Amino acid sequence: MHDGSHVEKSWGAPINPETLQRHDEAHLQYTIHMKTATIPSVRVEPEFRAEVEAVLAEGETLSQFVEASVRASVEHRRVQSEFIARGLRSRDEARRTGEYVDASVVVANLQRRLDAARKQIAKKRK
């Protein structure tokens, strides 16, 4: 434990707060000026490229569209992977405890939630 006059490294040696601040500032400068990486080019049929270019927003470049699309795909896969992991944990917990919820109960509960959400949206539109 320390009195707040210094910060300790993980091995216990004290660090002067001014040194820590200089380190943080240097790290920030380093990360600001780091080079970016590229995503490999993808060869597509000219017709498909024209189709993609036709849906670009005003002022949007093809590169911006590709980056946004890749980011959205990565996020989708991350969310999907987390969803599957939660489901597998839930399955394992149900097997361990022997406590299951019937699918018809789950579906009915989801339907009630969906109906309530639709009512809320309808009220907001009025």
TORKOL-4160 file (C-alpha; in steps of 0.2 Angstrom, whole numbers, padded with zeros to 4 digits, m for minus):
126
<pt num="1" X="0000" Y="0000" Z="0000"/>
<pt num="2" X="0006" Y="0018" Z="m0004"/>
<pt num="3" X="0002" Y="0035" Z="0003"/>
<pt num="4" X="m0002" Y="0042" Z="m0014"/>
<pt num="5" X="0015" Y="0051" Z="m0016"/>
<pt num="6" X="0020" Y="0038" Z="m0029"/>
<pt num="7" X="0013" Y="0024" Z="m0040"/>
<pt num="8" X="0020" Y="0007" Z="m0039"/>
<pt num="9" X="0025" Y="m0004" Z="m0053"/>
<pt num="10" X="0019" Y="m0022" Z="m0052"/>
<pt num="11" X="0036" Y="m0027" Z="m0045"/>
<pt num="12" X="0034" Y="m0014" Z="m0031"/>
<pt num="13" X="0047" Y="m0001" Z="m0036"/>
<pt num="14" X="0040" Y="0017" Z="m0034"/>
<pt num="15" X="0037" Y="0028" Z="m0049"/>
<pt num="16" X="0037" Y="0047" Z="m0048"/>
<pt num="17" X="0020" Y="0053" Z="m0054"/>
<pt num="18" X="0028" Y="0066" Z="m0066"/>
<pt num="19" X="0038" Y="0051" Z="m0074"/>
<pt num="20" X="0021" Y="0042" Z="m0076"/>
<pt num="21" X="0013" Y="0057" Z="m0084"/>
<pt num="22" X="0028" Y="0059" Z="m0096"/>
<pt num="23" X="0027" Y="0041" Z="m0100"/>
<pt num="24" X="0008" Y="0042" Z="m0104"/>
<pt num="25" X="0011" Y="0057" Z="m0115"/>
<pt num="26" X="0025" Y="0049" Z="m0124"/>
<pt num="27" X="0014" Y="0033" Z="m0127"/>
<pt num="28" X="0000" Y="0044" Z="m0133"/>
<pt num="29" X="0011" Y="0053" Z="m0146"/>
<pt num="30" X="0017" Y="0036" Z="m0152"/>
<pt num="31" X="0000" Y="0029" Z="m0154"/>
<pt num="32" X="m0006" Y="0045" Z="m0163"/>
<pt num="33" X="0008" Y="0043" Z="m0176"/>
<pt num="34" X="0007" Y="0024" Z="m0178"/>
<pt num="35" X="0005" Y="0019" Z="m0196"/>
<pt num="36" X="m0012" Y="0011" Z="m0201"/>
<pt num="37" X="m0013" Y="m0006" Z="m0209"/>
<pt num="38" X="m0022" Y="m0010" Z="m0225"/>
<pt num="39" X="m0035" Y="m0023" Z="m0229"/>
<pt num="40" X="m0031" Y="m0033" Z="m0245"/>
<pt num="41" X="m0039" Y="m0028" Z="m0261"/>
<pt num="42" X="m0053" Y="m0039" Z="m0267"/>
<pt num="43" X="m0056" Y="m0043" Z="m0285"/>
<pt num="44" X="m0074" Y="m0042" Z="m0291"/>
<pt num="45" X="m0083" Y="m0042" Z="m0307"/>
<pt num="46" X="m0085" Y="m0025" Z="m0314"/>
<pt num="47" X="m0104" Y="m0027" Z="m0313"/>
<pt num="48" X="m0103" Y="m0030" Z="m0294"/>
<pt num="49" X="m0092" Y="m0015" Z="m0292"/>
<pt num="50" X="m0104" Y="m0004" Z="m0301"/>
<pt num="51" X="m0118" Y="m0011" Z="m0290"/>
<pt num="52" X="m0108" Y="m0006" Z="m0275"/>
<pt num="53" X="m0104" Y="0011" Z="m0281"/>
<pt num="54" X="m0122" Y="0014" Z="m0285"/>
<pt num="55" X="m0127" Y="0012" Z="m0267"/>
<pt num="56" X="m0113" Y="0024" Z="m0260"/>
<pt num="57" X="m0120" Y="0038" Z="m0249"/>
<pt num="58" X="m0117" Y="0056" Z="m0256"/>
<pt num="59" X="m0098" Y="0060" Z="m0253"/>
<pt num="60" X="m0094" Y="0042" Z="m0247"/>
<pt num="61" X="m0079" Y="0034" Z="m0255"/>
<pt num="62" X="m0078" Y="0015" Z="m0260"/>
<pt num="63" X="m0064" Y="0013" Z="m0247"/>
<pt num="64" X="m0076" Y="0021" Z="m0233"/>
<pt num="65" X="m0090" Y="0009" Z="m0238"/>
<pt num="66" X="m0078" Y="m0006" Z="m0238"/>
<pt num="67" X="m0071" Y="m0001" Z="m0221"/>
<pt num="68" X="m0089" Y="0001" Z="m0214"/>
<pt num="69" X="m0094" Y="m0015" Z="m0221"/>
<pt num="70" X="m0079" Y="m0025" Z="m0214"/>
<pt num="71" X="m0082" Y="m0017" Z="m0197"/>
<pt num="72" X="m0100" Y="m0021" Z="m0197"/>
<pt num="73" X="m0096" Y="m0039" Z="m0202"/>
<pt num="74" X="m0083" Y="m0040" Z="m0188"/>
<pt num="75" X="m0096" Y="m0034" Z="m0175"/>
<pt num="76" X="m0109" Y="m0046" Z="m0182"/>
<pt num="77" X="m0098" Y="m0060" Z="m0180"/>
<pt num="78" X="m0092" Y="m0055" Z="m0163"/>
<pt num="79" X="m0110" Y="m0053" Z="m0157"/>
<pt num="80" X="m0115" Y="m0070" Z="m0165"/>
<pt num="81" X="m0100" Y="m0078" Z="m0156"/>
<pt num="82" X="m0105" Y="m0071" Z="m0139"/>
<pt num="83" X="m0123" Y="m0076" Z="m0142"/>
<pt num="84" X="m0118" Y="m0094" Z="m0146"/>
<pt num="85" X="m0106" Y="m0095" Z="m0131"/>
<pt num="86" X="m0120" Y="m0089" Z="m0120"/>
<pt num="87" X="m0132" Y="m0102" Z="m0127"/>
<pt num="88" X="m0119" Y="m0116" Z="m0124"/>
<pt num="89" X="m0116" Y="m0110" Z="m0106"/>
<pt num="90" X="m0135" Y="m0110" Z="m0103"/>
<pt num="91" X="m0136" Y="m0127" Z="m0110"/>
<pt num="92" X="m0122" Y="m0133" Z="m0099"/>
<pt num="93" X="m0130" Y="m0125" Z="m0084"/>
<pt num="94" X="m0147" Y="m0133" Z="m0088"/>
<pt num="95" X="m0138" Y="m0150" Z="m0089"/>
<pt num="96" X="m0129" Y="m0147" Z="m0073"/>
<pt num="97" X="m0144" Y="m0142" Z="m0063"/>
<pt num="98" X="m0158" Y="m0151" Z="m0072"/>
<pt num="99" X="m0168" Y="m0135" Z="m0074"/>
<pt num="100" X="m0175" Y="m0132" Z="m0091"/>
<pt num="101" X="m0188" Y="m0120" Z="m0098"/>
<pt num="102" X="m0200" Y="m0127" Z="m0111"/>
<pt num="103" X="m0197" Y="m0119" Z="m0128"/>
<pt num="104" X="m0216" Y="m0114" Z="m0129"/>
<pt num="105" X="m0214" Y="m0104" Z="m0113"/>
<pt num="106" X="m0199" Y="m0095" Z="m0120"/>
<pt num="107" X="m0208" Y="m0091" Z="m0136"/>
<pt num="108" X="m0223" Y="m0085" Z="m0127"/>
<pt num="109" X="m0213" Y="m0074" Z="m0116"/>
<pt num="110" X="m0203" Y="m0067" Z="m0132"/>
<pt num="111" X="m0220" Y="m0064" Z="m0140"/>
<pt num="112" X="m0227" Y="m0054" Z="m0126"/>
<pt num="113" X="m0211" Y="m0043" Z="m0126"/>
<pt num="114" X="m0212" Y="m0040" Z="m0145"/>
<pt num="115" X="m0230" Y="m0035" Z="m0143"/>
<pt num="116" X="m0226" Y="m0023" Z="m0129"/>
<pt num="117" X="m0212" Y="m0015" Z="m0139"/>
<pt num="118" X="m0224" Y="m0014" Z="m0154"/>
<pt num="119" X="m0237" Y="m0005" Z="m0144"/>
<pt num="120" X="m0223" Y="0007" Z="m0137"/>
<pt num="121" X="m0218" Y="0011" Z="m0155"/>
<pt num="122" X="m0236" Y="0014" Z="m0160"/>
<pt num="123" X="m0239" Y="0026" Z="m0146"/>
<pt num="124" X="m0224" Y="0036" Z="m0150"/>
<pt num="125" X="m0229" Y="0038" Z="m0168"/>
<pt num="126" X="m0246" Y="0045" Z="m0163"/>
